[in-house]
Amino acid sequence: MKKILIFLILPLSLVSCKKNTENIVWEKSYGSGKAVFVKTMGDSGFVSCGEIEGKQYLLFTDKNSNKKFEYKSENQGVFTSLVEGDGYFISAGSSGGKLVLSKIDLTGTVVWDSVFNSSFTVGYASLCSVGGGNFLAIGSADPDSSITTTAGLSFVWFDGSGTISQKTDSVYSHYIAVKGAATDNSGNLYMAVTKTGSSGKLKAEVMKYNSDFQKLWEKELYNNPAYGAASQGLMLDADNLPIVTGRTEFAVPSGTEDNTFVARYFFKGDSLQKRYLEYANSGSSVISDGAGGFIVLNSGCLVINLLDQNIKVLGFIRTYSSCDSKTTDSFGFSMDLTGDGNIVIAGSKGGGYYLAVKSASAVSPV
């Protein structure tokens, strides 16, 4: 099991700006674009996806971070999620406002791809494995977009051969988006949801459907109608409780400012456990640390928060020794743990498709 260990370091005032003292094991940009998703592949390396020069892109590197193969689509758009199959990857994303699925083999060759029409715009797609070589794709608007018009959710069940077993579109009279989904061993589906509230502000929610695709519950994570919020990452803990990260607004003298949050929903008792993390930032990904705790990635400056089993902050890792989240051009969208416990991050830096492996040892105390 992948695990992250925490070490305390000298105060930041004694840390230089050189890459080795920032404990960046490796970093590289691959061209104009952004890396939206990354997943480690055991000891064989990691795979990422996103867009380069406005076109869907997938990259597979070996454990030494050398490029093994890449796939660049001829279609304008972006890949936002992927899952691993037996000798292939399934990527999901959008092109021209439509949901796109692609099967790509280990030579970087497309085996098949499918495009799905809906009556609403799809800008982001999440993927889940539902067992038995079957998958579920969820297409929606992008929670990072400014679109607040009529939207919907598109659900597509399919297998590795590309055979579609079911497609369902749910159209809403208000804005709704999903950014992060997971299934448990019983086939229940959990989704990190952003939707328009009664005040017109966005609100952060989490939803659960059973294996028959019946909605069991829908929970608001923040209920102050005066301030907006968005759910942007989700995982399930060891008890299959959803943990969601994202952003919420709060008042400042100049108006409002975003703040990263993390929340766990105890749905059997209908209670929430919440923490506020980084000021002027937004949580984009949450994963297990492999030892009972959790790791949250903040988008701006790729700041990482380390949490215990009660989502209490233990420490943080700053990817860069000097970075202002309000003015930065460095953003992190996804992360995973490598086999040796380091953290690989997918994002953008200076407008480029960016990957970085960050040492897990450079932890500062709270």
N, C-alpha and C positions, 0 to 999 in steps of 0.2 A: 504494500500500500504506500502511496506517495504521502510523505509527511513533510511539514515545514517546522523547523526548529527556530526558536527565538533567542537572539543574542543582543546584548546591549552594547552600544558603541559610544565613542567620544562625542561631545556636543558638536552640533552642526557647525559652530563657529570655527572648529578645528579641521573641518573637512574641506579639501580643495575641490576645484571644479574639474579636475581631470577625470577621464572616464573610469580609470581603474579605481580611484577613490570613491566614485559614485557607485561602485560595485555593479556596473553593467557588464555582464559576462560577454555579451554580444549584442550588436544592434546593426540593422541595415535597412535602407530604403530601396524600393524596387521600381520607382517611377511615380509619376503623378497619379494620385488616387488615395485610397484608404483601405486598410485591412480591418474588416468588421468582425471576423470570427477566427478563433484559433483553437486547435485541439491537439494534445500530445498523442503520439502513437507508440506508447510503451518506450522501448529502447531504440526504436527505429527513427525517431525524429518527431516532427510535428507538421500538421497541415493547416493552412489558413485560406481564407477566401475574402473577397471584397470586390473592389473595382480598380482598374488601372486605365487611365485615359478615357474614363467614362464607360468602360466595357467590363463585363463580368470576368472575374479572374479567380483562379485557384492555384495555390503554390504548395508543393510538398518538398520539405527539406529533410536531410538526414540528421542523425544525432549530433553531427559536428556543424550543423547549420549550413551545409552545402546544398545548393539547389539540386533536387533529384528529378523533379519534372514540374512543369507549369502548364496551365491551360488558360488561354485567353480567348474568350468568346468573340464572335463577330457582332454580337448583339450589344447595343447600348443597354446599360443597366448595372445591377449589382447583385452579387451573392451575399446573403446575410447569415446563412447557417449551413451546416453540413453534418452528416452522420457517416460512419464507416460501415461498409458492408464487407462481404467476403471477397476481397480482391478488387474492391471499387469504393468510390465515394458517391454519395448522393448530395448534391448541392441545391439549395433553395434560395430564391431571390425574386427580383422583379425586373421587368423590362417593358418600357412603354406603359407603365401603370398596370401590368398584368403579372400574375403569379407564374414563375418559371421553375421547373424542376429539371435537373440534369444529372445523368449517371456518367461518371468519368472513371475510366480504368486507371491502373497504376503506371500506364505509359503517358497519361495526359490526353487520352483519346476519348471523345464523347461516344458513349454506347447508344444512348438515346436522350432526348430532351422533349419536354412537353410544356406548352403554354396554355394557360387557363383564362378564359374570359369571365369577367364579373361586371356587375352594373356599378361598381365602385372602384376607386383607385387602390391598387396594391403597391406599397412602397417598401414593405418589409415582410420577411417570411421566417417562421420558426419551424424547426424540424424535431420530431420525436420518434424514437424507435418504440413500436408497440408489441414487439416480440414476433417470433416465427418468421423473420425476414420481412416483416411488414413495417410500414412507416406512416406517419401522419404529418402533413404539412399544413401550416396555418398562415394564411396571407392576410395582411391588413394594411392600413395606412402606417406610416412611420411615425412613432411617438415624438421623434425629433423634428418633424415637419411643422409648418405653420398652418396646415390644412385643418379647418374646424368645421367643414361642411358635412353633408351626409356621407356616411362611411359604412363599412361592413366587415365581416369576418368570413374568409373562405377556408373551408376545411376539406382536405383531399387525403383519402386513405389509399395507399398503393403498396406494391411490393417491388423487389429489386429488379424484376423484369420490366417494370413500367406499367404493369396492369393496374388500372384504377378500379378499386372495389366500391368506392363511394365518394361522392362530392356533394357538399352541402354549403350553401351560401346563406349567411344571416345578415340581412340588411337592416340598418338602424337609421332612425330619423335624426341622429346626432353623431358626432365624431366618436370613434372608438378605434383603438389600436392595441395590438398584442406585441410585446417585445420580451420574449422569454416564456418557455413552456416546458413541462416535464410530466412524465407519467410514472406511476408507481407500479408495483408488482401485480396489482389487481386490475390494472388497465385504466385507473382513474386519471383524468387529465387536469393539470393545474396550469393556469395562465396568469402572467403578469399583465394587467389591463390598465389602459389609460382611456378615460372617456370624459365627455362633457357633462358637468354637473348642472344642477338647476339654476345656478347663478351665472352660468356661461363659462366659468373657470374649469380647467381640466382637473380631474381628480384621479388619484391612484387607487387601484383596486387589485384584488386577486379573486379568481374564479375557480370553481371545481366542477367538472363534469364526470359522470360515471362512465363505465365501459360501453354502455348503451347510448352514450352521447345525450344524457339527460342532465341538465344543470342542477347540481345539488345545493350550491350556495354561491353567493357573491358578496364580498366583504370590502367595504371602503376602508382604506388604511389611514386616510386623513379626511376629516369631515368638516373642516372650517371652510365655508363657502366663499370666504373673502380671499382665499389664497389658493393658487393652483398647485398641482402635484402631478407626477407621472411615475409609473412603474416601468423600470428599464432593465431589470435582471431578476431571475428567479432560480432557485434550487430547492430541493427537498432534503430535510435533515434525516437522521437515522430513523425517526418516528414518522416519516412522511408528512411532516409539517412544512408548509411552504415558507420560505424565507425570501423576501423581496427587497431589492434595493432600487433607488431611483432618486428623484429630486422633489423637494417641496419648497414653496416660497415662504418667506417671513418678512416682516416689516423692518426697514432700515430708514434713516432720515431722508434718503434720496428716493424712496419708494419701496421696492421689494428686491430681494436677492434670493437666489437659489441656495439650497443647502442639501447635502447628501443625507439620505435617511436609509436605515435598514430596519425591517420589521418582520417578526415571525408571528403567524396566526395560529393560535391553538383553537381549531375550529370546533372541537368537541365541547369546550367550555366557552366559546365565543369570546376569547380574550386576546389582546394584542400585547406583544413585547416590542418596544420601539427604541431606537437610538438615533440621535443626530450626530453626524460625523463631520465632514469637511465643509467649511464655510465657502461660499461662492464656488460651489462645485456640484457635481451630479454623479451618483452611483451608477455605473454602467454594467457591472458584472459581480456576481457573488458565487463563490465556490467553497467546497470543504477544504480544510487544511490537511485532511487525512488523519487527524489526531483528536477529533471531537470538536474542534473550533472551526472558524470560518474566515474567509478572506474577501474583502470588498475592494474592488477597483473603482477609483474615482476618475472620471473622464479627463478633466483638466489636469495637466502636468503628470498624469499617470501615477497619482498618489495611491498608496495601498494601505488599507486599515486591516490590522490583525485583531480578530475577535475571539473570545472564549466561547464555551458552549452556551452561555447565557447572553450571547451577542454583546458582551461588555468589552470595551476596547482595551487591548493589551499593549498595543504599540502601533507604530506606523513605519512604512518604508517610503522614502521619497526617491523616485527614480532619478531625479536630477537635484543637485545640491542647491541650485538657484532657479526657481520657476514661479511665476505669478499666474494663478489659474484664471485671472480676469483678462490677461493679455496674451496668454500662451498660444502657440501654434502647434502644440504637442497634445494629442488626445489619445486616450486608451478606450477601446470598446469591448474587449474580450480578453480573457486570460485563462491559463491552465497551469498545472504543476508539471514540471519535468520529472523524469525518473530519479534525478538526484536532488529533488526538493527545491530547485530554483523555479522562478515564475516567468513564463513566457507570455508576452503581452502583444496583442494586435491593435494597431491604431493608425494614426497619421502624425507625421511630423514635417512641418514646413510644406504641407500640401502633398506629401508623398505617402505611398503605401509603406507602412513602417512596422517592423517587428523588432522586439527587444527581449533578451533574456536577462532578467534581473536577479542578482544574488539575494537569497532569502536571509542572509546573515546580517544585512545592514539595517538593523531595527533600532529605532529610537524609542525611548520610554515615553509614556504619556505624561 
